Amino acid sequence: MSTPISTPISTTRAARSLGIALALASADPVALAHAPRLTLLVPVAAVAAAWWASPVVADRPVRHSWAWGAQLSRHRNTVFAAGCVLLAAASSPPLWLAACVTALLLGYLLLADAVAAGPAGARQWRSRAVPAAAYGASALVLLAAFAPVGGVTWGRLVAALAVVGSAVVAGLALWSRGIDPP
């Protein structure tokens, strides 16, 4: 059993709206304009998944089942975010669309964390430093992903710095919540 913590209707609507926008952007609507009709099922499935999975799960587990359905329901926000990343990575979106997906994904993850973590998540959201650092690290990773590295020796250095920057931001986010990183 779990004791659900109610989330306001406005939070559910905000998460669902962000999730649907993220799913549609991840499906690369520009490339779908010239795709076969069967491929149009991808954004329809993505929107259906967003409708179900994007509202924030704010349950505090008392006892939990290890059944696949129960685990999927409990971790649907994480599965949804990872699925959007995989969907976006399956195509080669232009830089502007990748930036939109990155911004939407980060906005969704920050909202989900602020709602699900309770007061600690709200403090993190109000601090402004953590979201700013998260967006900065995401921009650095996005730029590193689109950097022309063919035949360039410094490409690995840029990628390594992007990964280190992301790890530092994740560590700061965990540290500000009082959680020891693994």
C-alpha positions, -999 to +999 in steps of 0.1 A: +000+000+000+010+036-004-002+067+011-009+091-018+000+127-014-026+147-033-012+169-061-032+200-070-052+199-102-032+229-116+001+209-110-014+179-129-025+201-158+009+218-159+028+184-159+004+170-185+008+200-207+046+199-204+046+162-210+025+164-242+046+193-256+078+172-247+063+141-264+054+160-296+088+177-298+106+144-292+086+128-321+103+153-344+072+168-361+093+184-388+105+150-401+071+135-398+057+160-424+074+140-451+071+105-435+048+077-445+013+077-429+021+048-407+049+068-391+022+093-379+013+067-352+045+076-334+033+111-322-002+097-314+014+070-292+037+096-277+008+119-268-011+089-253+019+080-232+023+116-221-013+118-211-009+088-188+027+091-176+033+128-172+012+137-141+037+136-112+037+105-090+039+118-054+033+086-035+053+077-005+056+039-005+047+020+026+047-014+010+052-019-027+048-047-052+076-059-074+051-067-102+060-050-135+027-032-137+031-017-102+067-007-108+058+009-142+030+028-126+052+040-097+081+050-119+061+062-149+076+097-148+111+084-151+101+059-179+083+087-197+113+111-196+137+084-207+113+074-235+112+110-247+150+111-248+152+078-267+125+090-291+144+123-298+177+104-301+162+080-327+161+109-352+186+136-359+167+167-350+180+201-359+197+222-332+166+243-326+144+213-320+170+196-298+171+228-277+133+228-274+133+191-263+161+198-238+143+228-223+110+210-222+126+179-206+144+199-180+113+219-172+093+187-168+120+171-146+123+202-124+085+204-120+082+167-112+111+169-087+096+200-070+062+183-067+073+148-057+100+159-033+077+180-012+092+209+008+128+200-002+118+201-039+100+234-034+131+249-017+152+238-045+129+254-071+128+287-051+166+288-048+169+298-085+205+287-084+197+250-089+174+255-119+198+280-135+227+256-130+206+227-144+197+247-175+233+259-179+246+223-177+220+211-202+230+239-226+266+228-223+257+192-230+235+202-259+263+223-274+288+195-269+264+171-286+262+193-317+299+204-317+316+195-350+341+169-338+350+151-370+387+149-373+392+174-344+413+163-314+396+186-288+361+170-293+367+145-265+378+172-241+345+191-248+325+160-243+343+152-210+338+187-197+301+185-205+298+152-186+318+166-156+296+198-156+265+177-156+278+155-127+287+187-107+252+201-112+236+168-102+258+167-071+248+203-062+212+194-066+215+163-044+236+183-019+211+211-017+184+185-008+206+169+018+209+136+000+243+118-002+250+109-038+257+071-044 
